[in-house]
Amino acid sequence: MKFSIQSRLTRAAILCSFALLSSLASADQAGTAKGTLAVDDDGGSLGGKIVHAYYITGPDSFDASNIQRIIVFTVDDQADAIAACADKSCAELPTVDGLKIDLSIEDMTQWSAHVGSVQRSGISGNGLTLRTDTPGHLAGTFRLNVSGVTADIEFDTKLVKAFDR
């Protein structure tokens, strides 16, 4: 009987270790990005160096049967914030300095840039070039120079989180 309890405790410890390692692995899945983002404001240009890329998926808020593929580019590390999100809209980080691109529209890229208190959005027809495009991995470049927003980003990111809502 004592052996059985010890065996169960050992098994539980191993399972907890795997769970912890899995959660750490998801944070490590954040991709890399190298580039800049600038948004014109009345007082000049705001922006920063983009160094993080997060690839997420989840249902469109208007049509749940449409699964959106989104890359979130940020200046600061947001892996913990995304890991804590229960839904896709939270993980899009609408108030964090950076750029979000949505790859759901064929041959177009919907984008939204946020720097400081300035936010701009639009659609780009040819700014995205993917050299890797699989369900679990996106890599390429995104370039934009429109509506007072300039972005030049090279990225490589694996799927960080697939949301069901």
Residue frames as a rotation matrix with the C-alpha (Angstrom) as fourth column:
MET 1
0.562 0.827 0.000 0.00
0.827 -0.562 0.000 0.00
0.000 0.000 -1.000 0.00
LYS 2
0.443 -0.485 -0.754 2.82
0.158 -0.786 0.598 2.40
-0.882 -0.384 -0.272 0.87
PHE 3
-0.630 -0.690 0.356 4.51
0.424 0.078 0.902 1.69
-0.650 0.720 0.243 -2.46
SER 4
-0.102 0.703 0.704 1.27
0.987 -0.016 0.160 2.54
0.124 0.711 -0.692 -4.25
ILE 5
0.812 0.384 -0.440 0.98
0.480 -0.868 0.128 5.95
-0.333 -0.315 -0.889 -2.56
GLN 6
0.014 -0.899 -0.438 4.64
0.034 -0.437 0.899 6.72
-0.999 -0.027 0.025 -3.27
SER 7
-0.617 -0.190 0.764 4.13
0.703 0.305 0.643 5.66
-0.355 0.933 -0.055 -6.88
ARG 8
0.381 0.848 0.367 1.11
0.918 -0.394 -0.043 7.93
0.109 0.353 -0.929 -7.19
LEU 9
0.703 -0.180 -0.688 3.00
0.186 -0.887 0.422 10.87
-0.687 -0.424 -0.590 -5.69
THR 10
-0.420 -0.906 0.056 5.88
0.214 -0.039 0.976 10.31
-0.882 0.422 0.210 -8.09
ARG 11
-0.385 0.370 0.846 3.48
0.923 0.175 0.344 10.14
-0.020 0.913 -0.408 -11.02
ALA 12
0.710 0.690 -0.140 1.74
0.696 -0.718 -0.012 13.34
-0.109 -0.089 -0.990 -9.86
ALA 13
0.319 -0.685 -0.655 5.09
0.056 -0.676 0.734 15.13
-0.946 -0.271 -0.177 -9.53
ILE 14
-0.659 -0.556 0.507 6.07
0.490 0.194 0.850 14.06
-0.571 0.808 0.145 -13.04
LEU 15
0.032 0.768 0.640 2.74
0.988 -0.121 0.096 15.27
0.151 0.629 -0.763 -14.47
CYS 16
0.796 0.225 -0.562 3.09
0.398 -0.894 0.205 18.62
-0.456 -0.387 -0.801 -12.69
SER 17
-0.170 -0.944 -0.282 6.61
0.127 -0.305 0.944 18.98
-0.977 0.125 0.172 -14.10
PHE 18
-0.600 0.006 0.800 5.33
0.783 0.207 0.586 18.33
-0.162 0.978 -0.129 -17.63
ALA 19
0.501 0.852 0.151 2.53
0.863 -0.505 -0.017 20.87
0.062 0.139 -0.988 -17.15
LEU 20
0.577 -0.369 -0.729 5.01
0.149 -0.830 0.538 23.48
-0.803 -0.419 -0.424 -15.95
LEU 21
-0.534 -0.833 0.146 7.39
0.254 0.007 0.967 22.79
-0.806 0.554 0.208 -18.82
SER 22
-0.231 0.536 0.812 4.50
0.973 0.113 0.203 23.02
0.017 0.836 -0.548 -21.30
SER 23
0.799 0.555 -0.231 3.48
0.569 -0.822 -0.007 26.44
-0.194 -0.126 -0.973 -20.02
LEU 24
0.211 -0.808 -0.550 7.09
-0.050 -0.571 0.820 27.64
-0.976 -0.145 -0.160 -20.17
ALA 25
-0.577 -0.416 0.703 7.43
0.614 0.345 0.709 26.26
-0.538 0.841 0.056 -23.68
SER 26
0.331 0.760 0.559 4.42
0.943 -0.289 -0.165 28.28
0.036 0.582 -0.813 -24.85
ALA 27
0.810 -0.112 -0.576 6.05
0.072 -0.955 0.287 31.48
-0.582 -0.274 -0.766 -23.59
ASP 28
-0.220 -0.975 -0.019 9.25
-0.022 -0.015 1.000 30.50
-0.975 0.220 -0.018 -25.40
GLN 29
-0.086 0.248 0.965 7.29
0.900 0.434 -0.031 30.10
-0.427 0.866 -0.261 -28.65
ALA 30
0.703 0.285 -0.652 7.20
0.074 -0.941 -0.331 33.86
-0.707 0.185 -0.682 -29.08
GLY 31
0.595 -0.442 0.672 8.80
0.801 0.260 -0.539 34.63
0.063 0.859 0.509 -32.37
THR 32
-0.297 -0.767 -0.569 11.46
0.634 -0.604 0.483 37.08
-0.714 -0.218 0.666 -33.29
ALA 33
0.753 0.439 0.491 11.02
0.658 -0.537 -0.528 40.32
0.032 0.720 -0.693 -35.14
LYS 34
-0.338 -0.850 -0.404 13.48
0.710 -0.512 0.483 42.91
-0.617 -0.124 0.777 -36.32
GLY 35
-0.294 0.231 0.927 12.32
0.803 -0.466 0.371 46.25
0.518 0.854 -0.049 -37.55
THR 36
-0.959 -0.040 -0.281 10.76
0.181 -0.848 -0.498 49.60
-0.218 -0.528 0.820 -36.87
LEU 37
-0.009 0.977 0.214 7.33
0.972 -0.042 0.231 51.14
0.234 0.210 -0.949 -36.52
ALA 38
-0.926 -0.214 -0.310 6.62
0.285 -0.937 -0.202 54.87
-0.247 -0.276 0.929 -36.76
VAL 39
0.047 0.978 0.205 3.26
0.994 -0.066 0.088 56.63
0.100 0.200 -0.975 -36.49
ASP 40
-0.723 -0.276 0.634 2.93
0.332 -0.943 -0.033 60.32
0.607 0.187 0.773 -37.34
ASP 41
0.074 0.687 -0.723 1.27
0.984 -0.169 -0.060 62.50
-0.164 -0.706 -0.689 -34.74
ASP 42
0.881 0.310 0.357 0.53
0.374 -0.919 -0.126 66.22
0.288 0.245 -0.926 -34.60
GLY 43
0.810 -0.587 0.002 3.74
-0.409 -0.562 0.719 66.70
-0.420 -0.583 -0.695 -32.62
GLY 44
-0.185 -0.909 -0.374 5.95
-0.971 0.110 0.213 64.59
-0.153 0.403 -0.902 -34.88
SER 45
0.189 0.156 -0.970 6.59
-0.511 0.858 0.038 60.90
0.838 0.489 0.242 -35.24
LEU 46
0.222 -0.059 0.973 6.20
-0.913 0.338 0.229 58.28
-0.342 -0.939 0.022 -32.52
GLY 47
0.687 0.074 -0.723 7.58
-0.466 0.809 -0.360 54.79
0.558 0.584 0.590 -32.74
GLY 48
0.315 -0.614 0.724 10.06
-0.784 0.262 0.563 52.21
-0.535 -0.744 -0.399 -31.71
LYS 49
-0.590 -0.587 -0.555 11.97
-0.773 0.608 0.179 49.07
0.232 0.534 -0.813 -32.54
ILE 50
0.626 0.779 0.019 9.83
-0.773 0.618 0.142 45.99
0.099 -0.104 0.990 -33.01
VAL 51
-0.480 -0.876 -0.038 11.54
-0.850 0.475 -0.226 42.93
0.216 -0.077 -0.973 -31.52
HIS 52
-0.735 0.288 0.614 8.73
-0.142 0.820 -0.555 40.48
-0.663 -0.495 -0.562 -30.66
ALA 53
-0.495 0.625 -0.604 6.25
-0.768 0.011 0.640 38.63
0.407 0.781 0.474 -32.88
TYR 54
-0.693 0.378 0.614 3.32
-0.252 0.670 -0.698 36.51
-0.675 -0.638 -0.369 -31.68
TYR 55
-0.737 0.463 -0.493 1.26
-0.435 0.234 0.870 34.35
0.518 0.855 0.029 -34.04
ILE 56
-0.717 0.598 0.358 -2.25
-0.181 0.336 -0.924 33.65
-0.673 -0.728 -0.133 -32.74
THR 57
-0.813 0.569 -0.121 -5.41
-0.013 0.190 0.982 32.21
0.582 0.800 -0.147 -34.25
GLY 58
-0.759 0.639 -0.124 -9.05
0.276 0.143 -0.950 32.35
-0.590 -0.755 -0.285 -33.27
PRO 59
-0.149 0.805 0.574 -12.59
0.982 0.186 -0.006 32.81
-0.112 0.563 -0.819 -34.52
ASP 60
-0.759 0.039 0.650 -13.66
0.240 -0.911 0.335 36.04
0.605 0.411 0.682 -36.17
SER 61
-0.889 0.415 -0.194 -15.90
0.089 -0.258 -0.962 38.03
-0.449 -0.873 0.192 -33.82
PHE 62
-0.292 0.816 -0.499 -18.55
-0.873 -0.440 -0.210 38.41
-0.391 0.374 0.841 -36.55
ASP 63
0.609 0.419 -0.674 -18.35
-0.684 0.707 -0.178 34.93
0.402 0.569 0.717 -38.10
ALA 64
0.345 -0.467 0.814 -17.08
-0.754 0.379 0.537 32.25
-0.559 -0.799 -0.222 -35.71
SER 65
0.828 -0.039 0.560 -16.66
0.275 0.898 -0.344 29.79
-0.489 0.439 0.754 -38.59
ASN 66
0.724 -0.624 0.294 -13.89
0.078 -0.349 -0.934 32.03
0.686 0.699 -0.204 -40.02
ILE 67
0.673 -0.577 -0.463 -10.61
0.663 0.194 0.723 31.42
-0.327 -0.793 0.513 -38.17
GLN 68
0.929 -0.350 0.117 -8.37
-0.277 -0.870 -0.409 34.49
0.245 0.348 -0.905 -38.20
ARG 69
0.375 -0.905 -0.199 -4.58
0.917 0.393 -0.061 34.28
0.134 -0.160 0.978 -38.40
ILE 70
0.943 0.021 0.331 -3.02
-0.032 -0.987 0.155 37.25
0.330 -0.157 -0.931 -36.64
ILE 71
-0.010 -0.958 -0.287 0.53
0.863 0.137 -0.486 38.37
0.505 -0.252 0.825 -35.97
VAL 72
0.974 0.227 -0.022 1.05
0.197 -0.788 0.583 40.81
0.115 -0.572 -0.812 -33.11
PHE 73
0.039 -0.983 0.177 4.34
0.658 -0.108 -0.745 42.74
0.752 0.146 0.643 -33.24
THR 74
0.941 0.308 -0.142 5.46
0.299 -0.557 0.775 44.51
0.159 -0.772 -0.616 -30.06
VAL 75
0.319 -0.820 0.475 8.26
-0.503 -0.571 -0.649 46.64
0.803 -0.032 -0.595 -28.71
ASP 76
-0.336 -0.364 0.868 8.17
-0.942 0.144 -0.304 44.96
-0.015 -0.920 -0.391 -25.28
ASP 77
-0.925 -0.040 -0.379 7.84
-0.057 0.998 0.035 41.28
0.377 0.054 -0.925 -24.36
GLN 78
-0.267 0.917 0.296 4.14
-0.961 -0.275 -0.013 40.42
0.069 -0.288 0.955 -24.08
ALA 79
-0.595 -0.017 -0.804 4.39
-0.232 0.961 0.152 36.60
0.769 0.277 -0.576 -23.85
ASP 80
-0.925 0.244 -0.292 2.94
0.368 0.374 -0.852 36.46
-0.099 -0.895 -0.435 -20.33
ALA 81
-0.549 0.756 -0.356 0.09
-0.548 -0.648 -0.530 38.82
-0.631 -0.096 0.770 -21.23
ILE 82
-0.229 0.446 -0.865 -0.88
-0.891 0.262 0.371 36.71
0.392 0.856 0.337 -24.24
ALA 83
-0.761 -0.106 -0.640 -0.57
0.054 0.973 -0.226 33.45
0.647 -0.207 -0.734 -22.28
ALA 84
-0.891 0.414 -0.188 -2.97
0.186 -0.045 -0.982 34.86
-0.414 -0.909 -0.037 -19.67
CYS 85
-0.593 0.687 -0.421 -5.63
-0.797 -0.576 0.182 35.80
-0.117 0.443 0.889 -22.26
ALA 86
-0.395 0.569 0.721 -8.82
0.027 0.791 -0.611 33.75
-0.918 -0.222 -0.328 -22.41
ASP 87
0.606 0.648 0.462 -9.86
0.513 0.125 -0.849 35.03
-0.608 0.752 -0.257 -25.84
LYS 88
0.037 -0.608 0.793 -8.38
0.997 -0.033 -0.071 36.29
0.069 0.794 0.604 -29.08
SER 89
0.617 0.246 0.747 -9.44
0.353 -0.935 0.016 39.92
0.703 0.254 -0.664 -28.65
CYS 90
0.934 -0.355 -0.036 -7.41
-0.082 -0.310 0.947 40.15
-0.347 -0.882 -0.319 -25.43
ALA 91
0.278 -0.888 0.367 -4.34
0.603 0.459 0.653 38.66
-0.748 0.040 0.663 -27.13
GLU 92
0.430 -0.088 0.898 -4.51
0.820 -0.378 -0.430 41.23
0.378 0.922 -0.090 -29.94
LEU 93
-0.190 -0.593 -0.782 -3.16
0.907 -0.411 0.091 43.69
-0.375 -0.693 0.616 -27.32
PRO 94
0.391 0.452 0.802 -5.07
0.821 -0.565 -0.082 46.76
0.416 0.690 -0.592 -28.55
THR 95
0.991 0.020 0.131 -3.44
-0.037 -0.906 0.421 49.14
0.127 -0.422 -0.897 -26.04
VAL 96
0.439 -0.897 0.054 0.18
0.389 0.244 0.888 47.94
-0.810 -0.369 0.457 -26.29
ASP 97
0.290 -0.425 -0.858 2.69
-0.729 -0.678 0.089 49.78
-0.620 0.600 -0.506 -28.46
GLY 98
-0.609 -0.516 0.603 3.04
0.016 0.752 0.659 47.76
-0.793 0.411 -0.449 -31.63
LEU 99
-0.419 0.392 -0.819 1.37
-0.907 -0.218 0.359 46.56
-0.038 0.894 0.447 -34.78
LYS 100
-0.234 0.426 0.874 -1.22
-0.088 0.886 -0.456 43.86
-0.968 -0.183 -0.169 -35.44
ILE 101
-0.576 0.122 -0.808 -1.74
-0.818 -0.104 0.566 42.31
-0.015 0.987 0.160 -38.85
ASP 102
0.074 0.721 0.689 -4.65
-0.351 0.665 -0.658 40.05
-0.933 -0.193 0.303 -39.80
LEU 103
-0.824 -0.499 -0.267 -4.04
-0.445 0.279 0.851 37.61
-0.350 0.821 -0.452 -42.64
SER 104
-0.385 0.752 0.536 -7.70
0.243 0.643 -0.727 36.53
-0.890 -0.149 -0.430 -42.96
ILE 105
0.651 0.602 -0.462 -8.52
-0.256 -0.399 -0.880 38.52
-0.715 0.691 -0.105 -46.10
GLU 106
0.371 -0.518 0.771 -7.07
0.764 0.642 0.064 36.88
-0.528 0.565 0.634 -49.19
ASP 107
0.007 -0.544 0.839 -4.47
0.912 -0.340 -0.228 39.03
0.410 0.767 0.494 -51.02
MET 108
0.262 0.056 0.963 -4.81
-0.166 -0.981 0.102 41.81
0.951 -0.186 -0.248 -48.43
THR 109
-0.429 -0.416 -0.802 -3.47
0.758 0.317 -0.570 42.48
0.491 -0.852 0.180 -44.96
GLN 110
0.646 0.630 0.431 -5.59
0.184 -0.677 0.713 44.32
0.741 -0.381 -0.553 -42.44
TRP 111
-0.357 -0.864 -0.355 -3.35
0.688 0.014 -0.726 46.22
0.632 -0.503 0.590 -40.01
SER 112
0.833 0.512 0.212 -3.67
0.211 -0.647 0.733 48.26
0.512 -0.566 -0.646 -36.85
ALA 113
-0.263 -0.965 -0.021 -0.81
0.543 -0.130 -0.830 50.30
0.797 -0.230 0.558 -35.36
HIS 114
0.875 0.483 -0.022 -0.75
0.269 -0.449 0.852 51.67
0.402 -0.752 -0.523 -31.82
VAL 115
-0.288 -0.948 -0.138 1.99
0.761 -0.139 -0.633 53.90
0.581 -0.287 0.761 -30.42
GLY 116
-0.996 -0.050 -0.075 1.42
0.088 -0.723 -0.686 55.99
-0.020 -0.689 0.724 -27.32
SER 117
-0.340 0.929 -0.149 -2.02
0.023 -0.150 -0.988 57.55
-0.940 -0.339 0.030 -27.62
VAL 118
-0.183 0.207 -0.961 -2.06
-0.917 -0.388 0.091 57.33
-0.354 0.898 0.261 -31.43
GLN 119
-0.284 0.156 0.946 -3.81
0.167 0.980 -0.111 54.55
-0.944 0.126 -0.304 -33.29
ARG 120
-0.178 0.207 -0.962 -4.12
-0.931 -0.352 0.096 54.04
-0.319 0.913 0.255 -37.04
SER 121
-0.230 0.116 0.966 -5.52
0.090 0.991 -0.097 51.18
-0.969 0.064 -0.239 -39.11
GLY 122
0.149 0.293 -0.945 -6.10
-0.902 -0.351 -0.251 50.20
-0.405 0.889 0.211 -42.70
ILE 123
0.747 0.093 0.659 -5.64
0.149 0.941 -0.302 47.57
-0.648 0.324 0.689 -45.38
SER 124
-0.083 -0.850 -0.520 -2.47
-0.749 -0.291 0.595 46.89
-0.657 0.439 -0.612 -47.34
GLY 125
0.832 0.481 -0.275 -2.53
-0.527 0.535 -0.660 45.03
-0.171 0.694 0.699 -50.62
ASN 126
0.751 -0.579 -0.318 1.11
0.109 0.583 -0.805 44.12
0.652 0.570 0.500 -51.01
GLY 127
0.356 -0.640 0.681 3.04
-0.830 -0.552 -0.084 44.85
0.429 -0.535 -0.728 -47.81
LEU 128
0.401 -0.142 0.905 3.25
-0.640 0.663 0.388 41.25
-0.655 -0.735 0.176 -46.61
THR 129
0.214 -0.394 -0.894 5.69
-0.750 0.520 -0.409 38.73
0.626 0.758 -0.184 -48.06
LEU 130
0.634 0.051 0.771 5.65
-0.629 0.614 0.477 35.26
-0.449 -0.788 0.421 -46.49
ARG 131
-0.205 -0.729 -0.653 8.56
-0.883 0.425 -0.197 32.91
0.421 0.536 -0.732 -47.00
THR 132
-0.955 0.081 -0.285 7.04
0.181 0.921 -0.346 30.36
0.234 -0.382 -0.894 -44.56
ASP 133
-0.407 0.895 0.181 3.26
-0.899 -0.428 0.090 29.95
0.158 -0.127 0.979 -44.40
THR 134
-0.615 0.247 -0.749 2.08
0.184 0.969 0.168 26.86
0.767 -0.034 -0.641 -42.53
PRO 135
0.463 0.886 -0.007 -0.66
0.197 -0.096 0.976 26.46
0.864 -0.453 -0.219 -39.90
GLY 136
0.790 -0.148 -0.595 1.96
0.612 0.133 0.780 26.49
-0.036 -0.980 0.196 -37.14
HIS 137
-0.103 -0.930 -0.352 4.64
0.680 -0.324 0.658 28.81
-0.726 -0.171 0.666 -38.51
LEU 138
0.876 0.300 0.378 4.80
0.481 -0.617 -0.623 32.18
0.047 0.727 -0.685 -40.28
ALA 139
-0.003 -0.897 -0.443 7.95
0.540 -0.374 0.754 33.97
-0.842 -0.237 0.485 -41.41
GLY 140
0.179 0.022 0.984 8.59
0.953 -0.251 -0.168 36.83
0.243 0.968 -0.066 -43.79
THR 141
-0.883 -0.437 -0.171 8.49
0.461 -0.876 -0.144 40.61
-0.087 -0.205 0.975 -44.00
PHE 142
0.336 0.940 0.052 5.86
0.939 -0.330 -0.100 43.28
-0.077 0.082 -0.994 -43.56
ARG 143
-0.817 -0.570 -0.085 6.39
0.547 -0.813 0.199 46.73
-0.183 0.116 0.976 -45.03
LEU 144
0.311 0.947 0.084 3.99
0.950 -0.311 -0.015 49.62
0.012 0.085 -0.996 -44.86
ASN 145
-0.827 -0.439 -0.351 4.13
0.446 -0.893 0.064 53.32
-0.342 -0.104 0.934 -45.69
VAL 146
-0.438 0.788 0.433 0.61
0.425 -0.243 0.872 54.73
0.792 0.566 -0.228 -45.71
SER 147
0.533 0.823 0.193 -1.63
0.265 -0.380 0.886 57.08
0.803 -0.422 -0.420 -43.70
GLY 148
0.392 -0.446 0.805 1.25
-0.749 -0.663 -0.002 58.33
0.534 -0.602 -0.594 -41.57
VAL 149
0.712 -0.175 0.681 2.34
-0.394 0.703 0.592 54.82
-0.582 -0.689 0.432 -40.59
THR 150
0.300 -0.699 -0.649 5.70
-0.788 0.202 -0.582 53.38
0.538 0.686 -0.490 -41.59
ALA 151
0.594 -0.141 0.792 6.69
-0.497 0.709 0.500 49.81
-0.632 -0.690 0.351 -40.76
ASP 152
0.306 -0.564 -0.767 9.56
-0.711 0.400 -0.578 47.67
0.633 0.723 -0.278 -41.95
ILE 153
0.187 -0.085 0.979 9.62
-0.875 0.438 0.206 44.36
-0.447 -0.895 0.008 -40.08
GLU 154
-0.220 -0.269 -0.937 11.23
-0.568 0.817 -0.101 40.98
0.793 0.510 -0.333 -40.68
PHE 155
0.046 0.363 0.931 9.74
-0.982 0.189 -0.025 38.19
-0.185 -0.912 0.365 -38.56
ASP 156
-0.447 -0.096 -0.889 9.75
-0.286 0.957 0.041 34.48
0.847 0.273 -0.455 -37.79
THR 157
-0.520 0.348 0.780 7.10
-0.845 -0.077 -0.529 33.17
-0.124 -0.934 0.335 -35.39
LYS 158
-0.856 0.316 -0.410 5.45
0.217 0.938 0.270 29.90
0.470 0.142 -0.871 -34.52
LEU 159
0.119 0.980 0.158 1.85
-0.005 -0.159 0.987 29.61
0.993 -0.118 -0.015 -33.35
VAL 160
-0.820 -0.399 0.411 1.81
-0.346 -0.227 -0.910 30.85
0.456 -0.889 0.048 -29.76
LYS 161
-0.743 0.636 0.210 -1.85
-0.019 0.293 -0.956 30.24
-0.669 -0.714 -0.206 -28.97
ALA 162
-0.790 0.613 0.002 -4.96
0.100 0.126 0.987 29.00
0.605 0.780 -0.161 -30.77
PHE 163
-0.827 0.533 0.180 -8.08
-0.415 -0.361 -0.835 30.49
-0.380 -0.765 0.520 -29.20
ASP 164
-0.732 0.651 0.201 -11.53
0.676 0.658 0.333 28.94
0.084 0.380 -0.921 -29.36
ARG 165
0.462 0.884 -0.077 -13.26
0.886 -0.464 -0.016 32.27
-0.050 -0.061 -0.997 -28.67
